[in-house]
Amino acid sequence: MADPKGFLNHGREVAKSRPVDVRLKDWNEVYVPGSLLPIISKQASRCMDCGIPFCHNGCPLGNLIPEWNDYAYREDWAAASERLHATNNFPEFTGRLCPAPCESACVLGINQPAVTIKNVEVSIIDKAWDSGDVAPQAPERLSGKTVAVIGSGPAGLAAAQQLTRAGHTVAVYERADRVGGLLRYGIPEFKMEKRHINRRIEQMRAEGTRFRTGIEIGRDLKATDLKKRYDAIVIAAGATTARDLPVPGRELKGVYQAMEYLPLANKVQEGDYVTSPVSAEGKHVVVIGGGDTGADCVGTAHRQGAASVTQLEIMPQPGEDRAPHQPWPTFPMLYKVTSAHEEGGERVYSVSTTHFEGDEDGNVQWLHLTEVEFIEGKLTPKPGTERKIPAQLVTLAMGFTGTDRENGLVEQFGLELDERGNVARDADFQTNVPGVFVAGDAGRGQSLIVWAIAEGRSAARGTDRFLTGASELPAPIRPTDRSLMV
């Protein structure tokens, strides 16, 4: 146990953010560099090393949180990094992007502010990189087996790294021009600078993983041809079919899916554009969808110089405390103020878009909405609440409905889908096609980054067993695992 009185002597203290007027002038991460290390030992000491560490169950990866909290308290960063990497391939990603269900499950959180698990995690891995404690782990021998991984998001990267370390020859196919999937082009730079992806990819290359960018399986290369080339395949193509909004005026110019808007801003940071082809500069921006992707659109619009930003959510505003039906240690739906919301804009709850209105040139100018309420369990428009708000750029951030069905990948492999429209798999994450496995959002549906990494690790174990008859790789989860953390 780090410090038996740690949680009594120290209150919760989180990472400091840069002032809003400063961070809006750039795209760097919002937190003050180096602000965590001076406080992190005290924060780690608040961990009580519980007899039953519910944080383990709160995290799909089963992170050994009390163990690396103890090492962080003692400032043994090398040991902390080893314990952290024992269950998580990419803690620098989760430490920045995960909503921290582990903190919701923290026992201390029953009657006090929870341990700052996420801040401790990112401090450990950043210190490990700075100290040179993160090194390539090349396999001792090669198995002679080959594996293709389709998709280079967190699930695909986790599966690829695990299988490479098991001795298989792994090639990752990515349809975009750079490796990283949604980490690269869906997550704005101010949430995670892409240098973190780049140095992890270099580690994976040094271990032997190969990357093939600009190749979309199903279009550029037939799935059947890929299957002939490799002994096994892991599909980690994500759930990229965005939910649309079929209302009058949807066809107007200026109405985009979030994943049409966000990648362009990231490409500016990569040097592909001087300015984004779809910019919010000087425009009244409306973001439809109250989740994390919507918040990413809000923060991006602020940095592009939007005249105003309004975020709409059809559901009622969540409370600041746990609802009775979401008791500890489940992951509750709470009112969140992200860094993007700190920067300005307005959030409007319990409203539904009825239609868009444009000018004579076909550009969107107004969004018409109405308030809604639950009546007999259904969201119903409230009469007399219709109004319109200015909207010269609209982004749809309403989630995703499943994996891409238009590129032919599902049909060419002959994959079966489950009742939710995701690729079906068995207990080893294998699909109905022998030797073809699926991990991440493609099999689970839209979910969290920790679930993606956990699924990638588990699918790697199933693939390794298929190739060799046995596996020593860990399997954090089963395909049937469900929780409120979706």
Secondary structure, DSSP 8 states (H G I E B T S, - for coil): ---TTHHHH-------B--HHHHTTS-S-SB-TT-SHHHHHHHHTT----SS-HHHHHSTT---HHHHHHHHHTT-HHHHHHHHHTT-S-HHHHHHH---HHHHT-GGGGTS----HHHHHHHHHHHHHHHT-------SS--S-EEEEE--SHHHHHHHHHHHHTT-EEEEEESSSSS-THHHHTS-TTTS-THHHHHHHHHHHHHT-EEEES--BTTTB-HHHHHHH-SEEEE-----EE----STTTTSBTEEEHHHHHHHHHHHHHTS-SS-SS--TTSEEEEE--SHHHHHHHHHHHHTT-SEEEEEESS----SS--TTS-TTS--------HHHHT--EEEESEEEEEEEE-TTSBEEEEEEEEEEEETTEEEE-TT--EEEE-SEEEE---EEES--SSSHHHHHT--B-TTSSB---TTSB-SSTTEEE-THHHH-S--HHHHHHHHHHHHHHHHHHHHS---S-----TT---S--
